[in-house]
Amino acid sequence: MPSYRLESRLDGALGGKTASALERAFGMRTVGDLLAHYPRRYARRGELTPISSLPVGEPVTIVAEVKRVNERRMQNRKGSLLEVVISDGQGDLSLTFFNQAWRVKDLRPGRRGIFAGKVGEYRGAKQLAHPDYELFDDEATARLTAEANANLPIAIYPATSTVASWQFTKFVEMILDGLGPVPDPLPDPLRERHGLLDARTAIERIHRPDFEDQIEQARATLRMHEAFVLQVALLQQRAFVRALAATSRTPGGLLERFDAVLPFARTPDQIAVGDQIAHDLEGDWPMNRLVQGEVGSGKTLVALRAMLQVAESGGQSALIAPTEVLAGQHIRSIARMLGPRLAPELMPTLLTGQLSAAERRKAALRTASGQALIVIGTHALLSDTTTFADLGLVVVDEQHRFGVEQRESLRAKGSSPHALVLTATPIPRTVAMTVFGDLDVSTIRTMPEGRAGIQTFVAPLTERPAWFGRVWERIAEEVAQGRQAFVVCAAIDADAATKDDTADEPVSQVEGEAPRSRWGVVQVADLLSRLPAYADIRVEILHGRMPSDEKDAVMQAFARGDVDVLVATTVVEVGVDVPNASTMAILEADRFGVSQLHQLRGRVGRGGVPGLCLLVTEASPGTPARQRVDAVAATLDGFELAEVDLGLRGEGDVLGDAQSGARSSLRLLRVVKDADLIAEARVAAEELLADDPALIRHPGLAEALERRVGMEERAALAKS
């Protein structure tokens, strides 16, 4: 009998053909990969749904007997149709297979087996099209199996068109029968404290439990494995960064001169977070800090003060922004904050793809020579032709727009530079712990004084259709008072069904939202051009498909006050600072995510003028689409909304592609539901690493880290 280990290759265990099919379907290469593909649910032979009451549209698993088989040529298309009628003794059900006549050899009258598929309907009769099935060896065995295993759970696996659930069951059976001892990643005290199983038993019981009661204990054990291994990996990565030597950057005259002419007092949170960063920059290892704060909370000020501290010793800082509009905004805002005396000394320099060849050469030369102590740009900063004299600090703005590879290629341009990651998308505690667990997290909650605040209202067109006209009247009233307004659309041209290519969150169909957008930038601009009240109002459009120089020109005209109403896509979501903009109407607001609505809303009410945000929606009350809109109108607290967002959409959508690569190893762990478990795993991981940093006394954990995180994921973690 062969003995497999979790790192054993599948081609050696199951044969090359099967291993290739599993790698194509699920990306599996090892025994451990296969066994980490857990059942999505369990059916029970004794409690299977009777054919007579099968629900249409639902996936079902039934035990039944083949009654008759009929093969015929199809009339309106090429090929044959195989129809098989099965019965459970109480009702009949037809199975249909297209161009699969060879199944006649298996599906003979009298054969019994398990049949699984989605219930459909054809001409009033229920049927399963191309179902999975597994036939029992013979009738006697079928009866014995049905009686003896009436309550034995049947594992139903996530399947594909090439690998069916019942086939997967066979592969798992073969592997489990030959599986040797499995090293345990959990320290004994942690496992005993939670009443968890040893690793080998947990794997056995999740795949082939004897009783239903065994399943949850196996899941609980494997959930803790995932949480614990991930937290150890993140903490090891933090320790690895701290083992690097960084150039200590001490604050001095530049920072003192900047603070002396600052026209306002810093908020308590800006001071506290600034002190944390200042301390980090003086340290012996590279800073690796995430700063989260609401739109307008002063993250740029905090980052600029860090840049001045680095510049004191001749070090350069690079700020990478996701769009050219935002990079341009940053360079103007930083130059303004530095003022006429400090700006020439630090020479803030813009480096983006839209610069002319001559401008770009000049900017690259300033950067390479060390003349520019602050360099702000987009992906152009990542170019091989961009080099730095002494890169001491990397600032990543709106980190969720960048992959780890991009961030790492910028950091690689210096010698262990400090890293500061900024985000205006508040991160729930559990997400921060799971995805950014190797970063120190700082939060700016207090907002600067003098802001007039924002009022948010829902314009529910389903209940009050006349309010659509009132939205445009309200905007015209604001413009008449000398103020400006944004109108945000989910599409560029609704008739062409195009989505803005700059959208941060492509929104999938949600209950309550229309199947397609009705109002794009094109349609709104056309509507406003025909409204008498807008005859003298200056309206411009802005979207991601416009040339960069055109986008920048429109944005600058809006910032100068030469445009009254800007009709745009989500390209205005981050970094657009127009203090005179008082009003924003977001059309079809239900098409956006909670965090995106909150980000967009933060573009108004930034000066002394009160902000007004109108969330226009046709979603019906009570639907998930409408709940998102109502949630945003109910609070201005982005941290509260981040938690609401997790609850409404589920963590997969909120997290998107895990920037760290770490979540790809999560199968059972749920960031929201398992928050307390993750926190406990974090504490346990810290204790273990403090006692045994090299994991010499925990070989099972060392193996699990190597296997679950893997070399590729560890490389990705190193870049987060």
C-alpha positions in Angstrom: 0.0 0.0 0.0 1.6 3.3 -1.0 2.0 6.0 1.6 1.4 9.6 0.4 2.5 12.8 2.1 0.7 16.1 1.6 3.6 17.3 -0.6 3.4 14.1 -2.8 2.8 14.9 -6.5 -0.6 14.0 -7.9 0.8 12.4 -11.1 2.6 9.9 -8.9 -0.5 9.2 -6.8 -3.3 9.2 -9.4 -1.5 8.9 -12.7 -0.6 11.6 -15.3 -3.9 11.8 -17.1 -6.0 12.4 -14.0 -3.4 14.7 -12.5 -3.4 16.8 -15.7 -7.2 17.0 -15.6 -7.2 18.2 -11.9 -4.5 20.8 -12.6 -6.4 22.2 -15.6 -9.7 22.2 -13.6 -8.5 23.3 -10.2 -4.8 24.2 -10.4 -4.0 21.2 -8.2 -0.5 19.6 -8.2 -0.1 17.9 -4.9 -1.9 15.6 -2.6 -2.3 18.5 -0.2 -4.0 20.6 -2.9 -6.5 17.8 -3.6 -7.3 17.3 0.1 -7.8 21.1 0.6 -10.6 21.0 -1.9 -13.3 20.5 0.7 -16.9 19.3 0.1 -19.3 22.3 -0.4 -22.2 20.3 1.2 -23.3 16.9 2.2 -26.2 14.9 0.9 -27.7 12.0 2.9 -28.9 8.7 1.4 -31.7 8.4 4.0 -32.9 11.9 3.5 -32.6 12.5 -0.2 -35.3 14.5 -1.8 -38.1 12.3 -3.3 -38.5 12.7 -7.1 -42.1 13.8 -6.7 -41.1 17.0 -4.8 -37.8 18.0 -6.5 -37.5 21.9 -6.6 -37.0 23.3 -10.1 -33.8 25.2 -10.4 -32.1 23.6 -7.4 -29.2 21.2 -7.4 -30.3 17.8 -6.1 -28.8 14.4 -5.3 -31.0 11.3 -5.5 -30.7 7.5 -5.2 -32.8 5.9 -8.0 -33.1 3.0 -10.4 -32.9 3.1 -14.2 -36.3 2.2 -15.7 -35.9 2.7 -19.4 -33.5 4.1 -22.0 -34.3 5.7 -25.4 -31.9 7.0 -28.0 -33.2 9.1 -30.9 -31.9 11.5 -33.6 -32.6 15.2 -33.0 -34.9 16.8 -35.5 -33.7 20.4 -35.6 -30.0 19.9 -35.0 -27.2 17.4 -35.7 -26.6 14.5 -33.3 -28.6 12.3 -31.0 -30.4 12.6 -27.7 -30.2 9.9 -25.0 -33.2 10.0 -22.7 -33.1 7.9 -19.5 -36.0 7.6 -17.1 -35.1 6.8 -13.5 -37.4 6.1 -10.5 -37.1 6.1 -6.8 -40.2 3.9 -6.4 -42.5 6.9 -5.9 -41.9 9.1 -8.9 -40.1 9.2 -12.3 -37.5 11.6 -13.6 -35.9 11.9 -17.0 -32.2 12.4 -17.6 -31.0 13.8 -21.0 -27.6 13.5 -22.6 -26.7 15.1 -26.0 -24.4 13.1 -28.3 -23.5 10.6 -25.6 -24.9 7.4 -26.9 -22.0 5.4 -25.3 -23.7 5.8 -21.9 -26.3 3.1 -23.0 -23.7 0.5 -21.9 -23.8 1.8 -18.3 -27.4 3.0 -17.9 -29.2 -0.2 -18.3 -32.7 -0.8 -16.9 -32.4 -2.2 -13.3 -29.1 -0.4 -12.5 -29.2 1.7 -9.4 -27.0 4.6 -8.4 -26.6 8.2 -7.1 -27.7 10.9 -9.6 -26.8 14.6 -9.1 -27.6 17.7 -11.1 -29.8 20.8 -11.4 -33.5 20.3 -11.8 -34.8 21.7 -15.1 -38.2 21.6 -16.8 -39.1 20.7 -20.3 -42.7 20.7 -21.6 -44.0 20.6 -18.1 -41.9 17.6 -16.9 -38.9 17.8 -14.6 -35.5 16.6 -15.9 -31.8 16.6 -15.2 -29.6 17.6 -18.2 -26.2 15.9 -18.2 -26.3 15.0 -14.6 -23.4 13.5 -12.6 -24.0 9.9 -11.6 -22.3 7.0 -9.9 -23.8 3.5 -10.4 -23.7 0.8 -7.7 -22.0 -2.4 -8.6 -25.1 -4.6 -8.5 -28.6 -4.6 -7.2 -27.8 -6.5 -4.0 -25.0 -4.2 -3.2 -27.3 -1.2 -3.9 -29.9 -2.5 -1.4 -27.3 -3.2 1.3 -25.6 0.2 0.7 -28.9 2.0 0.8 -29.9 0.4 4.1 -26.5 0.3 5.9 -25.5 3.8 4.9 -28.9 5.4 5.1 -27.5 8.2 7.4 -23.9 8.3 6.0 -23.2 11.8 4.7 -22.3 11.9 1.0 -19.7 14.6 0.2 -20.7 16.8 -2.7 -17.7 18.7 -4.1 -17.3 21.8 -6.2 -17.1 20.4 -9.7 -16.5 21.4 -13.3 -17.7 20.1 -16.6 -14.6 18.0 -16.8 -14.3 16.7 -13.2 -17.7 15.6 -11.6 -18.3 15.5 -7.9 -18.6 11.7 -7.8 -15.2 11.4 -9.7 -13.6 13.7 -7.2 -15.0 11.4 -4.4 -13.2 8.5 -6.0 -9.9 10.4 -6.2 -10.2 11.5 -2.5 -11.0 7.9 -1.5 -7.8 6.6 -3.3 -5.6 9.3 -1.7 -7.1 8.9 1.9 -6.6 5.1 1.7 -2.9 5.6 1.1 -2.3 8.8 3.2 0.4 8.5 5.8 0.8 10.6 9.0 0.0 14.3 8.6 2.2 16.7 10.6 0.1 19.0 12.8 0.6 22.8 12.3 -1.1 23.7 15.6 0.8 23.7 18.9 -0.7 21.2 21.3 -1.9 23.8 23.9 -3.9 25.7 21.2 -5.5 22.5 19.8 -6.4 21.2 23.3 -7.8 24.6 24.4 -10.3 24.5 21.5 -11.0 20.8 21.6 -9.7 20.4 18.0 -8.8 17.2 16.2 -5.3 16.1 15.1 -4.7 17.0 11.4 -5.0 13.5 10.0 -8.3 12.9 11.6 -9.7 16.3 10.6 -8.9 15.7 6.9 -10.4 12.2 7.1 -13.6 13.4 8.7 -14.3 16.4 6.5 -14.0 14.1 3.4 -15.7 10.9 4.6 -17.5 11.5 7.9 -19.2 8.6 9.6 -21.8 10.9 11.2 -23.0 14.4 10.6 -21.7 15.4 14.0 -18.1 14.8 12.9 -18.2 17.4 10.1 -18.3 20.6 12.2 -15.4 19.6 14.4 -13.3 18.8 11.3 -14.2 22.2 9.8 -13.4 24.0 13.0 -10.0 22.3 13.1 -9.1 23.1 9.5 -10.4 26.7 9.9 -8.0 27.2 12.8 -5.2 25.7 10.6 -5.8 28.3 8.0 -6.0 31.2 10.4 -3.0 30.2 12.4 -0.7 29.4 9.4 -1.7 32.7 7.7 -1.0 34.8 10.8 2.4 33.1 11.3 3.3 33.8 7.7 2.3 37.5 8.1 4.2 37.8 11.3 7.3 36.1 9.9 7.2 38.6 7.0 7.1 41.5 9.4 10.0 40.0 11.2 11.9 39.6 7.9 11.4 43.3 7.1 12.6 44.3 10.5 15.7 42.2 10.0 16.7 44.5 7.0 18.8 47.5 7.7 17.3 50.9 6.8 18.9 54.3 6.7 17.7 56.2 9.8 16.0 59.5 8.8 16.1 62.1 11.6 13.8 65.2 11.5 15.4 68.6 11.3 15.1 72.1 10.0 13.0 71.4 6.9 10.2 70.0 9.0 10.4 72.8 11.6 10.2 75.4 8.8 7.2 73.7 7.3 5.3 73.4 10.6 6.1 77.1 11.4 4.2 78.3 8.3 1.4 75.8 8.3 -1.8 77.9 8.2 -3.8 75.6 10.4 -3.4 73.4 13.5 -3.0 69.7 12.9 -5.8 67.5 14.3 -5.0 65.2 17.2 -5.0 62.1 14.9 -2.7 63.8 12.4 -0.3 64.5 15.3 -0.5 61.0 16.7 0.0 59.3 13.4 2.7 61.7 12.4 4.6 60.9 15.6 4.3 57.2 14.9 5.7 57.7 11.4 8.5 60.0 12.6 9.6 57.3 15.1 9.5 54.6 12.4 11.7 56.7 10.1 14.3 57.0 12.7 14.4 53.2 13.3 16.9 50.6 12.3 14.5 48.7 10.0 12.3 49.9 7.1 8.9 51.3 8.1 6.0 49.3 6.7 2.9 51.3 7.7 -0.6 51.5 6.4 -2.4 54.8 7.1 -6.2 54.7 6.7 -8.4 57.7 7.0 -11.5 59.3 5.5 -11.4 61.4 2.4 -10.0 64.8 3.5 -8.7 63.7 6.9 -5.2 64.9 6.1 -3.3 61.8 4.9 -1.4 63.8 2.3 -0.2 66.2 5.0 1.0 63.3 7.1 2.8 61.8 4.1 4.4 65.2 3.2 5.8 65.6 6.6 7.4 62.1 6.3 8.9 63.2 3.0 10.4 66.3 4.6 11.9 64.1 7.4 13.5 61.9 4.7 14.7 64.9 2.6 16.6 66.3 5.7 19.4 63.8 5.0 19.2 64.1 1.2 16.8 61.1 0.8 14.2 61.1 -2.0 10.5 60.2 -1.7 8.4 58.7 -4.4 4.6 58.9 -4.3 2.8 56.6 -6.8 -0.8 57.5 -7.6 -3.3 55.3 -9.6 -4.3 58.0 -12.2 -2.7 60.9 -13.9 -5.5 63.2 -12.7 -4.7 62.2 -9.1 -0.9 62.5 -9.6 -1.4 66.0 -11.1 -3.7 66.9 -8.1 -0.9 65.7 -5.7 1.9 67.7 -7.3 -0.2 71.0 -7.2 -1.4 70.4 -3.7 2.1 69.5 -2.4 3.7 72.5 -4.1 1.0 74.7 -2.6 1.6 73.3 0.9 5.4 73.6 0.7 5.0 77.3 -0.3 7.4 79.5 -2.3 10.4 79.0 0.0 10.5 75.2 0.5 9.2 74.1 -2.9 12.4 75.2 -4.8 14.5 73.3 -2.3 12.6 70.1 -2.5 11.8 70.5 -6.2 8.6 68.3 -6.4 8.6 66.7 -9.8 5.9 65.1 -11.8 6.7 62.0 -13.8 3.8 60.5 -15.8 3.2 58.9 -19.2 1.4 62.0 -20.5 4.5 64.2 -20.4 6.2 65.1 -23.6 9.5 63.3 -24.3 11.5 66.5 -23.4 9.5 67.0 -20.1 9.9 63.4 -19.2 13.7 63.4 -19.9 14.0 66.5 -17.7 11.9 64.9 -14.9 13.9 61.7 -15.1 17.2 63.6 -14.9 16.1 65.5 -11.8 15.1 62.2 -10.2 18.3 60.3 -11.1 20.6 63.1 -10.0 18.8 63.5 -6.6 17.9 67.1 -7.4 14.2 66.2 -7.0 13.6 65.2 -3.4 9.9 64.6 -4.0 8.8 62.7 -7.1 5.2 62.1 -7.8 3.9 59.9 -10.6 1.9 57.1 -12.0 3.1 53.8 -13.4 5.8 55.8 -15.2 7.7 55.6 -11.9 8.0 51.9 -12.4 9.8 52.2 -15.8 13.3 50.8 -16.1 14.5 54.2 -17.2 13.4 55.8 -13.9 16.2 55.7 -11.4 16.7 57.4 -8.0 19.9 58.7 -6.4 18.8 57.8 -2.8 15.2 56.5 -2.6 14.4 56.6 1.1 10.5 56.5 1.2 7.9 55.0 -1.0 4.4 56.3 -0.6 1.6 54.3 -2.3 -1.7 56.3 -2.6 -5.0 54.3 -2.8 -3.2 51.0 -2.4 -6.2 48.9 -3.6 -5.5 50.2 -7.1 -2.0 48.6 -7.2 -0.9 45.0 -7.3 2.0 43.9 -5.1 4.3 43.5 -8.2 4.0 47.2 -9.0 4.6 48.2 -5.4 7.7 46.0 -5.1 9.2 47.1 -8.4 9.1 50.7 -7.0 10.6 49.7 -3.6 13.4 47.8 -5.5 14.7 51.1 -6.8 16.1 51.9 -3.4 18.0 50.1 -0.6 15.4 48.9 1.8 13.4 52.2 1.6 10.6 53.0 4.1 7.1 52.3 2.9 3.9 54.2 3.6 0.6 53.0 2.2 -2.4 55.4 2.2 -6.0 54.4 1.8 -9.2 56.4 2.0 -11.2 53.1 1.9 -11.6 52.2 5.6 -10.6 48.6 6.2 -12.5 46.6 8.7 -10.4 45.3 11.6 -10.6 41.6 10.4 -9.6 42.5 6.9 -6.7 44.5 8.1 -5.6 41.6 10.2 -6.0 39.1 7.4 -4.7 40.9 4.3 -2.4 43.6 5.8 -1.3 41.7 8.9 2.4 42.4 8.3 1.8 46.1 8.2 1.5 48.4 11.2 -1.9 50.1 10.8 -2.5 53.8 11.8 -6.0 55.4 11.6 -6.9 59.1 11.2 -10.5 59.4 12.4 -10.8 63.1 13.3 -11.5 65.5 10.5 -10.0 69.1 10.1 -12.1 71.9 11.6 -13.9 74.3 9.3 -15.6 71.7 7.2 -19.3 72.3 6.6 -20.2 68.6 6.4 -22.3 66.7 4.0 -26.0 65.9 3.9 -27.0 62.8 2.0 -30.5 62.0 0.7 -31.9 59.2 -1.3 -34.0 60.1 -4.4 -36.2 57.0 -4.7 -37.6 57.2 -8.2 -39.7 54.0 -7.9 -41.8 55.6 -5.2 -41.3 59.3 -6.3 -40.7 59.6 -10.0 -41.2 63.4 -10.0 -38.0 63.7 -7.9 -35.9 63.1 -11.0 -36.7 66.6 -12.3 -36.2 68.1 -8.8 -32.6 66.7 -8.8 -31.7 68.9 -11.8 -33.6 71.9 -10.3 -31.6 71.5 -7.1 -28.3 71.5 -8.9 -29.3 74.6 -10.9 -30.2 76.4 -7.6 -26.7 75.7 -6.2 -25.0 76.9 -9.4 -27.1 80.1 -9.2 -25.4 80.7 -5.8 -22.0 80.5 -7.4 -21.3 76.9 -6.5 -20.4 73.9 -8.6 -21.7 70.3 -8.9 -20.7 66.8 -9.9 -23.1 64.3 -11.7 -21.7 60.8 -11.5 -22.8 58.0 -13.9 -22.1 54.3 -13.9 -21.4 54.2 -17.6 -19.9 56.4 -20.4 -22.7 55.6 -22.9 -25.6 53.6 -21.6 -26.9 52.9 -25.2 -23.6 51.3 -26.1 -23.6 49.5 -22.7 -20.1 50.5 -22.0 -18.7 50.6 -18.5 -16.1 53.1 -17.5 -12.7 51.5 -17.7 -11.5 53.4 -14.7 -14.2 52.0 -12.4 -12.7 50.6 -9.3 -15.4 48.0 -8.6 -17.1 46.4 -11.6 -20.6 45.9 -10.2 -22.3 42.6 -10.8 -26.1 42.2 -11.0 -27.7 42.6 -7.6 -31.3 42.0 -6.7 -33.2 45.2 -7.1 -31.0 46.9 -9.7 -31.9 47.2 -13.4 -30.3 44.8 -15.8 -28.4 47.6 -17.6 -27.6 51.2 -17.1 -30.0 53.8 -18.4 -27.9 56.9 -17.7 -24.4 57.3 -19.0 -22.3 60.5 -19.3 -23.5 60.8 -22.9 -27.2 60.6 -22.0 -27.0 63.0 -19.1 -25.0 65.6 -21.1 -27.7 65.4 -23.8 -30.5 65.8 -21.3 -28.9 68.9 -19.6 -28.3 70.5 -23.0 -32.1 70.4 -23.6 -33.2 71.8 -20.2 -34.1 75.5 -20.3 -32.7 76.0 -16.8 -29.3 74.9 -18.0 -29.0 77.3 -21.0 -26.4 79.4 -19.2 -24.9 76.7 -17.1 -21.4 75.5 -18.2 -21.5 71.7 -18.4 -18.5 69.5 -19.3 -18.0 65.7 -19.4 -15.1 63.6 -18.0 -14.5 59.8 -18.4 -11.7 57.3 -18.6 -11.7 57.0 -22.3 -10.8 60.6 -23.0 -7.1 61.4 -23.8 -5.1 62.2 -20.7 -4.4 65.8 -21.6 -8.1 66.4 -22.3 -9.0 64.9 -18.9 -6.5 67.0 -17.1 -7.7 70.2 -18.9 -11.3 69.5 -18.0 -10.4 68.8 -14.4 -8.3 72.0 -14.1 -11.1 74.1 -15.6 -13.5 72.7 -13.0 -11.0 73.4 -10.2 -10.6 77.0 -11.5 -14.4 77.5 -11.6 -14.6 77.7 -15.4 -17.1 74.7 -15.4 -20.3 74.7 -13.4 -21.4 71.1 -13.7 -19.1 68.2 -14.3 -20.8 65.0 -15.6 -18.4 62.2 -15.0 -17.8 58.5 -14.4 -15.9 57.2 -11.3 -12.8 58.8 -12.6 -13.6 61.6 -10.0 -13.6 59.1 -7.2 -10.2 59.8 -5.7 -8.1 62.9 -5.3 -10.3 65.6 -7.0 -10.2 68.6 -4.6 -12.6 71.4 -5.6 -13.6 73.3 -2.4 -16.4 75.2 -4.2 -18.1 72.0 -5.3 -21.2 71.8 -3.1 -23.4 69.2 -4.7 -23.1 65.7 -6.1 -25.9 63.6 -7.8 -25.0 59.9 -8.2 -27.4 58.4 -10.8 -28.3 54.8 -10.5 -26.5 54.8 -7.2 -27.5 51.2 -6.6 -24.9 50.2 -9.3 -22.0 51.2 -7.0 -20.6 49.5 -3.9 -21.0 51.1 -0.5 -17.3 52.1 -0.2 -17.4 53.6 -3.7 -20.5 55.7 -2.9 -18.8 56.9 0.3 -15.6 57.8 -1.6 -17.5 59.7 -4.3 -19.5 61.6 -1.8 -16.3 62.8 -0.1 -15.6 65.0 -3.2 -18.2 67.6 -1.9 -18.4 69.6 1.3 -14.6 70.0 1.3 -14.5 73.8 1.9 -16.7 76.1 4.0 -19.7 75.3 1.7 -22.2 72.7 3.0 -22.1 69.5 0.9 -25.2 67.9 -0.6 -25.2 64.4 -2.0 -28.3 63.0 -3.8 -28.3 59.2 -4.3 -30.7 58.7 -7.3 -32.1 55.1 -7.5 -34.9 53.1 -9.0 -34.1 50.0 -6.8 -37.1 48.8 -4.9 -37.2 49.2 -1.1 -35.9 46.2 0.8 -33.7 44.8 -2.1 -30.0 44.4 -1.5 -29.3 47.0 -4.2 -31.5 49.5 -2.3 -30.0 48.5 1.1 -26.6 49.6 -0.1 -27.9 53.1 -1.0 -29.9 53.5 2.2 -26.8 52.5 4.3 -24.7 55.2 2.8 -27.4 57.8 3.3 -27.7 56.8 7.0 -24.1 57.6 8.1 -21.0 59.5 7.2 -18.8 57.2 9.2 -16.7 55.3 6.7 -15.5 52.8 9.2 -19.1 51.9 10.1 -19.9 51.6 6.4 -16.9 49.3 5.8 -18.5 46.9 8.3 -21.9 47.3 6.6 -20.3 46.6 3.3 -18.8 43.4 4.5 -22.2 42.3 5.8 -24.1 43.2 2.6 -21.7 42.1 -0.1 -19.6 39.4 1.5 -15.8 39.5 1.9 -14.9 38.2 -1.5 -16.3 41.3 -3.2 -14.9 43.6 -0.6 -11.4 42.2 -0.6 -11.2 41.6 -4.4 -8.0 40.0 -5.4 -6.0 39.7 -2.2 -3.1 42.1 -2.6 -0.9 39.9 -0.5 -1.7 36.6 -2.3 -2.4 35.2 1.2 -6.1 34.7 0.8 -5.7 32.2 -2.0 -4.8 29.6 0.7 -8.1 30.2 2.5 -10.8 27.6 1.9 -13.0 27.5 5.1 -11.9 30.7 6.9 -14.4 33.6 6.6 -12.9 37.0 7.4 -16.2 38.4 8.9 -17.7 35.4 10.6 -14.4 34.2 12.0 -13.1 37.5 13.3 -12.6 36.3 16.9 -10.9 33.1 15.6 -8.4 35.2 13.5 -7.7 37.5 16.5 -7.0 34.5 18.7 -4.8 32.9 16.0 -2.9 36.2 15.8 -2.1 36.2 19.6 -1.2 32.5 19.5 1.1 33.0 16.5 2.9 36.0 18.3 3.5 33.8 21.4 4.8 30.9 19.4 7.2 33.0 17.3 8.5 34.8 20.3 9.4 31.5 21.9 10.5 29.7 18.7 11.2 32.1 15.8 12.8 29.6 13.6 10.1 27.0 14.2 12.7 24.4 15.2 10.3 22.8 17.8 7.3 23.1 15.4 8.2 21.1 12.3 4.6 20.5 11.4 3.9 24.3 11.3 7.1 24.8 9.2 5.9 22.2 6.7 2.4 23.7 6.6 3.9 27.2 5.9 6.0 25.9 3.1 3.1 24.0 1.6 0.1 26.3 2.2 1.8 29.6 1.6 4.3 28.2 -0.9 7.2 29.9 -2.5 5.0 32.0 -4.8 2.7 33.2 -2.1 5.6 33.9 0.2 7.2 36.0 -2.5 3.9 37.9 -2.9 3.7 38.4 0.9 7.2 39.8 0.9 5.9 42.5 -1.6 2.9 43.6 0.4 
